[in-house]
Each structure stands twice: as C-alpha cells, then as structure tokens.
Amino acid sequence: MEDHAHEQESRLSHVSLIKILGSLAVSAFWVCFVWGFWERELDALGLCAAVYLLLLVGLFLWLLRERGAALKENLYWIVPVGLMCLSFFLYNNPFLKPITMLFVLPELAIGFYILETIAGGRRLTWDARLISRIVLRALSALAFIPQAFHDFGRLLNQGAGMKRSTTKRVLLGLALFLVIALTIVLPLLSSADAAFAARTDRLLDWFRSLFDTTIAARVLFGLFLSTVTLAGLLAWGRALHFEETREEDLKPIDPIVTGIVLGGTLLLYLLFLVVQLEKLWVGSLPFDFAETVYLVKSGFWQLFFLSVINIAIFFLTYRRTIPAVQHVLTAFTMGSLLLLASAGHRMALYVTYYGFSYEKFCAMYVVVFCAALFVWLITRMFMKRRANILKFLTVLFMWMFAVATVLPVEQFILRANVALAQLPDSRIRLYELTMLSPDVLGTVRQFRAEGKLEEVNEVYVSGQENAPAEVREQLDHPDWQPWIDRQEERVARKAWYELTLSDLLNR
C-alpha cells in the first residue's frame, strides 16, 4: 500500500507533464532552427525566431488559462506581445530586433503575466511597491531551477516505469521511422532521381548538420534553456498575494514646498519660452553643420530630458497635495507640453534638412509618445477618479513600440529621404542610406532604375568640401550596385526558416 501511494505521488499530473514536455519542445525548436544566428548578426532571426517566441508565449498563456484566467480580458497586453513576436518574421529590422528581444519583449511579457496571477491585478493602481513585488517574483524563477531538474527526473523515472503503452509504441515508431527515412530511404531515393534529390537536399543537409561538432553544445544549451523555461512556468504561474496601497494611506506632500517648486519651475519654463522664442521656434537652420548639431540635437535632448523629469514630478505630486497646488500642477503639465513641442519642432527641422535615420525616427516617435502622455495627464486632472499613471504609461509604451516593430520603418526612412532630398537647401546625401538592410532591396532597385537615387544636392560630406574633382564626382554619383549585390547575397545565404516576409518579397 505504501509503495502504491508513493508511486501515485511520484506520477506527474496532466498539467505538469504538459509544462515539462512543452519546455523541452520549444527549447528543441530553438536549438534546431534559431541556433547560430549570432554568427550572421541578426540575419537568421526570421521565421524561426517568430515561431519560437509565439510557441513560448503560447505555452505560458496555456498555463494562464489553466489557472482560470480569461485570456480575452488580457488582450490589452497579449496583442502587442504577439505583434512583437510576429515582427521577427516581417522584417530584418536590425535596429529594433535587439532592443525588442533584450529590453522590451521579455520584461513586459513577464511583468504583465505575473500581474495576472494577482487577484484583481488588472484593477490595481501601479506604484513602486507593486513593481518591486513583480520584479522579485520574476527573479524567483532562479530559485525554481532545482525544482525544474527534479521534475525532469520524475519524467524520466515515470517513462522508465511505463509499460509498452500505445503512447510509448507511437513514439518508438516515429523515432525508428525518422532514423530509417533520413539515413537510408531518402538518400537512396535521392540518388535514383535528381529532381527528388533537389527537393530533399536541404532536409538531409539539416539532418547531417545535427551530427557535427556542435551537437554537444546544442544538447547542453537545449537542456539549459528548457530548464529555465520550466522554472519560469513553475515560478510565475503561482498566485501572488498583494494588498494595494489605498489613496488615503499615501503620505501627503507639504503643499507649500510643492507649490513653490512647481510654481517656480513653471515660471522658469515660461521665461524660457518667451526669451528664447526666436531661437526656440527657429524656421531655418544655420549652414554650419556643427552649429546645427548644437542648436538642434543638443537642444532636443535637453528639452526631452526635462520632459522625463516633468513626468516624474507629476507622478510624485499627483493627488498628494491640496487642490490649489493641483491646479498649479495642471499648468505645470501644460508648460511641459510646450517644451516638448519645442523639442519636436527642433527635431522636425533637423530631419527636414538632414533626413531620417533610425535614431531620428525613434526620436520623433518618442516625442509623439510623450505628447500623448502629457495630453492624457492633463485630462486626468479634471477627472474625479484617481488615474493609474504608471500602468497607462507602460501600456501606451508597449502598444506604440509594438506598432513600430510591425511598421515598415526602413521603407519609410528611404522614401521620406528621397522625397526630402528634392527640397531647396536640403543637405541629405542619399548614399548614406546604404546603412539600411535588405528590407528596402526591392525599392532600391526600383528607385535606381528610375534615377531617384542620384544625388540632387551639392556634396555635403564633412571634410570633403575641398576634395579633388574626381572624388567629388564619385560622391555626387555613387554606385549602388555593390550595396545591392551585398544585400542579395545576405538574402540568398539564408535557410528557408530564417527568411522574413520582406526577404520573400525581395526574392
């Protein structure tokens, strides 16, 4: 009886079994299809990366649903997470992909996933206490790594004790079929028919590549990745208890000090807007490049960082002072919006004269994000219900970033610069767009055939204004063919599971 009870206890539940097998499956997919992307920068992160991320997110969402959560009510964060996963298949996006994979997608997906494990988590007002609890719960996955190893051991023990069940026979049959088909049948059929061989060569080459010197590294990393995945499932799927800080429990801030700080800062902003009006709303840029950089780029970032500080001040003082000071806070926020408009105007002028790049596109996008946030903050001041500022900021950022990842950013940069280069006094040099990826390969071919990539402005390259005539001629009429050849080679060397949608269109 004791042995039978111990055997029942050691057997894995249905949910535990799916968590373990799911972790192994998605990790095996990563090792087979995503492995080695670092050897070619980000070229290999195409269809394979999108499928892996969608499978991984799907595994966690399945567990969330098993716990009784309604996925429909979580679409406000599931949809942008899905868009970011899908974006890996849509474009090469060499600028946004590393940011998405390292600094945006995992942090936001894990954070919102853990939030859903809190009873009434969607209705909580976000503050530092809640964020710290979510971060601690995210880090708790490290403590569940031993449990993940233990569960893998239980799976092996359970498998070793199984009778020759139908499942075991099916798995054994599939394994034998794959070995026989890939090592005997397919090679013989391929040698008998060249057309059949051409269709199966890639599959056989992929199978042979599994048995090279990297097989041990793949297996070890696959085991590590599956262990980390299972530890995350075990740690983040637990219910998290959290008591929200009530508004009446918030420690009030001294209204006199706050009023002086807000009012004084607002007066400084207004003084800046009045005194610097001529330079602030400058309608043209100086000819000298160094002076332009100082006036526009440095001025933009100074005003932008002031906007970030203003958001922090709003968050710290909102609903924590007397009504009179809250009115000053409203005026302060409106002044912050004017400063942001100034920063956006400077960057718009800079883009008009010198063209778009990834950095300038993102800078303009950030201005739009901050403007939307400031407008929302101003409207909240006239609402009786307390605003969930930090949550709105995070959700707005998530959606705007997700939309940016699925937009054809490089197509926009290329087409906008070609159009802006036609304007009088433009300082755009079109050949600098060779920094772009194969996402614009087809458009470059088209524009080159139509003659739209010819430099239409006087050469403006720092240090080249007094260059010899033959050098200036080369700069004025650059050859795009080497760039086209390099991009075609980059696309051609990709495996089918590494392609993006833009690669398929370019092919």
N, C-alpha and C positions, 0 to 999 in steps of 0.2 A: 504493500500500500504506500509506504513512504517513497519507494523507488518510482512508483507510478505518479505520485504527486510531484516529485522532483522533476520527472520528465515533462509533465504538463506545464510546470512553471518555466522550464527551460525553453519550451517551444515559443517561437516568435508569433506575435499577433499579426493579423492581416495588415494593419497599418504599419507596424514595424517592418514587416517583410517588404512592403512596397517602398518604404523610406530607404531601406538598405539597397534593394535592387535598383531603385531609381538613382541613388547616388552613384552606384557603380556604372550604370548605363550612361548617364550624362558625362561622367568622367572619362569613360572609354571613348565616347564620341569626341571629346576634346583631344585626347591623346592621338586618335586616329586621323582627325581632319583639321584640327587647329594647330597641332604641333609644328614648330619650326617657323612660325610667322615672323619671329624676331630676326631671322636671317635675311629677310627681304623687307625690312622696315615694317610697314603696315599693309603691304600689298596683299598678303594672304588672308587678311581679316575681311572676308566677304560673306558668301552664303554660309560657310561653315560656322563662322562666329555668330551670325544671326540665329542660326538654328540652335547652336549650343545655348546661347543666352535665353532664347524662348523656351527651350526644354527645361533649363534650370529654373526660370521664373515659374513655369507651369508646374513643376514639382512642388515648389513652395506654396503656390496657390491651391493646389490639390489638398495639401495638408491643412491650409487655412479653411478650406471648405469642409474638410472632415471634422474640424473643430466646431462647426456650426456657423461660421461667419458667412454672411451674404455677400458674394462677390459683386453683385450688382451695385451695392451701396459703396463699394470700394473702387468703382471705375474711375473716380476722380484722380486716383494715383496709378491705377493699373494701366490705363490707356497711355499716359505719357511714358511709363516704363516700357510698355510694349513698342511704342514708336521709337524709343532709343535703341531697343534691341533690333528692330526691323531696319534701322538706318544703316547698320553694318552691311546689309545686303544691297541697299540702294546706291550708295556712292562710296568712292575711295576715301574722301574726306580726311586727308592726312592731318589736318589741324584739329578737327573736332573729335576724331575717334579716340586718341589717347586721353583727352580730357573726359570724354564720356565714360570710358572703361575704368579709369583710375580714380576720378574725383567727383563724378556726378551719379552715375547709374547705381553702383553698389551701395553708396552711402544713403541715397534717397530711398531706394527699394527696401533696404534692410530697416531703415528708420520707420517708414510707413507700415511695413509688415509687422514690426514689433508693436507699433501703436495700436494695431487692430487686436492684439492679444490683451489689451487693457479693456475692462468692462466700461462701455461708454466712451471709448478712446476718441471717437470722431467728434465728440462734443466737448472735449477738454480744451481749456484755454492754455495755449503753449506758453511755457516760461522756462527759466533756467533749470528748475528742479526737474521738470518733465524731460527736457533734453538730456540732462545728466543721467536720469534713470534709463532712458533709451540707449545711450552710449554704453552704460555699464552692462545692460542686457546684451547688447551686440558683442561686447568683449567677452561675455560669459561663454561664448562658443569655444574659447580656448580650454575652459575647464571641462568641456564635454568631449574632448578628444579621446581620453581614456575610455569613456562610455561607448564611443563610436567603435574603437578597437574591440571592446567587449562584445558589441552587437555583431560585428563581423565574425568573431569567433563563434558566437551562438549559431549564426547562419551555417558556418562550416560544420559544426557538430550536428546540427539538425539535418544537414544534407548527407553527412556520413551515415546517419542512422536511418535514413529513408529506405523503404522497400523499393522494389522496382515498380514504382508507380507510373501512371500514364505520363505525368509531367517529366519525370526523370527519363523515361524512354523517348519522349519527344525531343528533349534537349540533347540526348545522346545521338539520336538520329540526325538532328540538324548539324551537330558537330562533325559527325562522320561524313555527311553529305558535303559540307563545305570543304573538308580536307580532301576528299576524293575529287570533287569537282575542280578545285583550284590547283591541285598538284598533278592530276592525271588526265581527267576528261577534257577540260578546257585547253591545256597545252596540246593534246593530240588533235582535237578538232581544229585548233588554230593552225597547226601545221598542215592540215588537209585542205584548208580553204583560206586564201589570202584575205578575202573580203570579211570573213568571220573573224580572222585574226586582227584586222584593223579595228573592229568594234570591241574586242575584248582585251587588247593590249594594255590599255590604261588600268583596267581592273587587275590584271595579272601583275603589272608593274607595282601597283599599290600593295598587293599582297606580298610580293617579294621584298618590298621596302620594309615590311614589318620585321624581317629577319636579318636586318643589318646590325651594325654595332650599337645602334641607338635603342635596340629593343629593351635592354635592361633599364635604361633611363626612362623610357616611356612607361614601362610597367611600374617602376618605383614612383614616378610622378603621378601616374594614374591612381595608384593606391593612396598617395598623399592627398590628391585632390578629392577623391571620394570620401576619405576620412573627414576632411574639412567640411565638405558638403553635408555629410551626415551629422557632424557635430552642430552645424548651423540649424539643421532641421530639428534636432533634439533640443537645442538651447532656445531658439527663437519661437518655437511652437508652444512653449509653456505659457500659461496665463500669468499676466503681470498685474499685481495689485498696486494701485496708485491713488492717493487721495489728492484731489485738486485743491490748490490754494484758492480760497474764496476771496472775492474782491474786497470784502470788509476786513480781511486779515492782512491785506497789503499795508506795509508800513508807509504812512504818508510822508511826503517830502515837504520840507519847510517852504511855504508859499512865498515868503519874502525873498529867500535866496534864489528860488527857482524863477520868480518873476524878474528879479534883477538880471539873472544870467540870460533868460530868454529875451527879455526886452532889450538888454544891451547888445546881444548878438544880432537881434533883428535890426537895430539902428545901424550897426556896422554894415550889415548886408545892404540896407537901403542907401547908406552913404557910398558904398562901393558901386552900386548900380547907377547912382547919379553922377558921381565924379568921373567914373570910368566909362560913361555912356558912349563916348565917341569911339574908344578902342573896343569896348565890350561888344557893340553891335557893328563892328567894322564890316564894311561892304566889300572890301577887296584886301588882298594880301600883298605884302611887300615883295619886291622882286628877289631880294636876297634870301637864299634858302635857309641860312642859319637864323636870320631874324624871323622868318616864317615859322620855323620849328619852335622858337622861343614863344612867339605870340600865341600860336595855336595849340601845339601839342602839350607844352608845359602848362599853359593856361587851362586847357581842357582837364588834365588830370588833377590840377589843384582844385578846380571847382567841383569835379566829380568826388574827390575825397571829402570835400566839405559836405556834399550831399549825403555821403555814407554816414558822416558824423551826425548830420541833422536827423537821419532816420534813427540812429541810436538814441539821440536826445529825446525824440518823440516817444520812443518805446519806453524809456525810463520815467518819463514825466506824465504819460497819458493816464488820466483818471486818478492821479495821486496827489493832486493839489486842488485848491479852491477854484470855483467856476471862473473867477476873474482871470486867474493865471491860465486856465484852459483856453480862454479867448485869445490871450497873448500867444499861446501855443499854436492856435489856428493861424494867426497872422504870420508867425514864425515859419510854419509849414508852407504857406503861400510864398513867402520870401525865398524859401529853399527851392521851390519850384521855378522861380525866376532865375536863380543861379544855375539850376540845371538846364534851363532853356538857353542860357548864355553859353554853357559848355557845349550843348548840342549844336548851337549856331556856329561856334568856332570850328568844331569838327566837320560840320557840313561844308563850310568854306574850304577847309583843308582838302576834303575829299573832292570837291568840285575842281580844284586846281591841280591836285596831285594824284587823284584816282583812288580807287578802292584797293584794299588788300584784306587778308583775313583779319588782321588786327584792327583795321579801321572799320570793317563791317561789324565786328564784335563790339567795338566801342560805341558805334551808333545804336546797336541793338541794346546795349546796357543803358543808354540814355532813354530809350523807349521804355525799358523795364522800370527804371527809376521814376520816369514821368507818370506811368500808370500807377505805381505805388503811391506817389505823392498825391495824385488826384483822389485815389481811394482813401488815403489817410484824412484828407480834408473833408470828404463826405462823411467819414465816421464821426467827426467832431460834432455833427448835427444829429447823430443817432443816440437814442437813449440806451440801447443795448451796448455792452462793452464789446469792443472789436477784438477779434483773435488775430492780432497783428502778425506775430511770428509765423503762424500757420499760413495766413494769406500770403505773406512774403515768400514762404517756401513753395507753396503750391503754384503761385504765379511764376516763380523762377523755373520750377520743374516743367510746367507747360510751355513756357517760352523757349526753354532750352531744347525740349523735345521737338517742338515745331522747327527750330533752327536745324536740328540734325537731319530732318527729312526734307528740308528745302534744298534746292539745287544752288547752294551758296556759290560755288565756283562759276557756274553758268551766269549767275547774277553779276559777279565781280568782272568776268570777261566782257559781258555785253555792256555793262554800265561804263567801264573804262573805254571801250571802243566808242561809245556814244559821247562821253565827256571829252575825249581827245579832240573832237571836232569843234569844241567851243573856242572862242577867241581867248588868247593868253593862257591856254591850257599848258601845263607843264608835265603832262602824262607821257611817259615813254612806254609804248605798248609791249616792247620786247621784255620788259620786266615781268610780264605775265607768264613767262616760261617757268615761274615758280609753281604754277598750278599743276594739278595731277591729270591723269588720263580722263577724268570726268568731263573735261572740255575738249577732248581729242576730236570728236566729230565736228564740233562748232569751229575749232581752229582750222580744220581742213576746209570747211565751207567759207569762213571769212578770208582765208588765204587765197582761195580761188577767186573770190570776189574783190580782192585787193583792199580789204578793210584793215589789214594788219600793217599796212605801210605807215611809217612814221609821218604824221602830217604837221608836226611842230618842230621848231628849232631844237637841235640836240640839247638836252639838258641832263648831263651826267656830271656829277661832282668831280672836278679835277680834269675834265675833258674839254672844257670850253675852248682852250687854246691848242687842242691836239692837231696833228697834221691833217691835211685834207683827206687822205685815203682812210685814216682812222674815223674821221667824222662821217665819211661816206658809208663806211661799214656800220656805224651806229645808226645812221639815218635809214639804212635799208638792210636790216638784219635778216638773216636766213633762218626761217622757222623749220626747215626740213630736218635738221639734226634733232630738234626737240620732238617733232612728230615721230621720227624713227625710234627715239628712246622710249616714248610712250607706247608705241605699237609693240615694241619688244617686251615691255613690262606686262602688257595685257596678254601677249602670246605665251609667256612662260608660266602663266597661272594654271593650276589644275582646275577642273570644272567646278569643284566645290569651293574654290577660292574666289570665283568671279563675283562681281557685283552687277546690278542691273545696268549701270552705265557702261560697264565693260561689254556686256552682251549687245547693247545698242551700238557701241563703237565697232565691235567685230563685224 
